[in-house]
């Protein structure tokens, strides 16, 4: 989906796609247009820089960054943009995702990255929509509807 994207999704590896499908599916259900790119902070730093630095000019309002192991992608993206970043730590075979989680939540002062649970792709989509809803009533209404539906289930 990319019909004038307002959410940017960046992930460090193609192997993150199965988990992040929870994010893209939730954004689609909420009617939130997004763009998606795969670029590693360690293997493709120039691509990450270019993508992140131009995100606001492309109309992106919130970025979701998914990464595993030394999960510095969200922080690197945050260094290149003033937009809010929501990190999704990926579960890893080495430490079960604790490595990813800690590298996202332990950001230095001045470089904030919000963080959802390990593998919390769906919550990242909902949180990004809530951020949009702070200034865009159409997204706030979608989150309100989602919460009513969850309460009725």
N, C-alpha and C positions, 0 to 999 in steps of 0.2 A: 504494500500500500504506500502511496506517496502523494496523493492529491493535495498539494500544498501542505507538506508535512509540518506539524507543530512539535512533534516529538522525534528526537534522533536516538536511534539505538546503535550502539557500537559494542562489538564483542571481540575479544582477543583471538578467538579461534573458531573455525567451522564446527569444532566439536561442542561448542556452546549452543549451537542451534536447537537441538532437541529440547533443552531446558527453556530457552528463550522463546520457543513457540507458545509457551504459556503467556508470555508477555504480549506477543504480537496478536494472538487470538483475543486476549482481553481488550487490547486497544481497538481491535476491529469491532468487537461487540459494543464498545462504548462509542464507536464512531470517531475515533481519534486518528487522524492521518499521521503516518510516521514514515521515516526513511531508515534503512538498515545498512550498516557497513561492517565488514570484518577487517580489523586492523589491530595488530598487536603493538602495545607500547614498547616492547623490546625488539620485535622483529621488523616492524614497519613504523618507526617513530616519525618519519617525515610525512607519511600518509595520515597518521593520527593528528599531527600538528595541522596539516592543511584542512582536514575535515573539521576539526574542532574550532579552529580559528575562523572558519567561514560559516559556522552553524547559524549564528544569530542573523547574519546577512541573508541566509536562505529561508528565514522565517521560523526556524526552530526556537522553541520556548523552554523546553526541558530536555535534558539528555539522560538516557539510561545507559550505563556502562557495565557490561558483564565480563568478568574475568576470573581466572582461577590461579592457584599457586601464588606467586608474588604478584598480587592483583593490583598493580599500579596504574592500570588503564584509567580508572575514574579520576585519580589524582593528576595524571598527565593531562587528561582532557580539561580538568578544572583549571590547570595552569594556563590554558590557551583560550578560555572563554569566560565571560561573566555569567553565563547561564547556570541554573541549578543542575546539579548532577545527582542522580540516584544510582548507587552502586548495587549490583547483584553479584554477590560472591558465589562462585561455582564450587560444587563439591569436588574434592580431589581425592585421588587414590592414596596420596601420601599421608595427609593429615585430616581427611574427611571434610575439608573446606574451611577448617579453622584458620589455616594459613591465609586463605583468600579473605575471610571475614576480618581478621585482625589487620591485614594490610590496608583494608578499606576504611575501617573505623578509626584507625590510629593516624589520621592525617595531621600534618602540622598546622598550627594556627595560621589562619588566613587562606587556607585552601580546603574549604569544607566539601565533603562528599557525604550525602545522606546514604544510609545503607539499610537494605532489607535483609531478611533471613537468607541463609545459605540456600541457594536454589529458588529464592522467592520472586521469581519472574512475574507472576500474576500480581503480586502486591506492588511491584515496581510500576506496573502499568496503571494500577489504581491510584497509587500515590502521585504519579506524574499527572494523571487526570485531575486529581485534587489540586495540585499546584496550578494547573491551567484554570481550574474553576475559581481560584481566588480573584481573578480579574475577568474571566470570560464566563458569563452566566450559563451559556449552553452546556459547558462541561460540568459546572457545579450541578446543574439539573440532572445530568446523566449519572453523576455519583450519587445524588439523592435517590434517584430511581433504583440504582443498583443496591443501595443500602435498604430500601423498602423491600425489594425483592428478596434479599437475604434474610430479612426479619420474618418474612412470610413463609420461607421454606422450612 
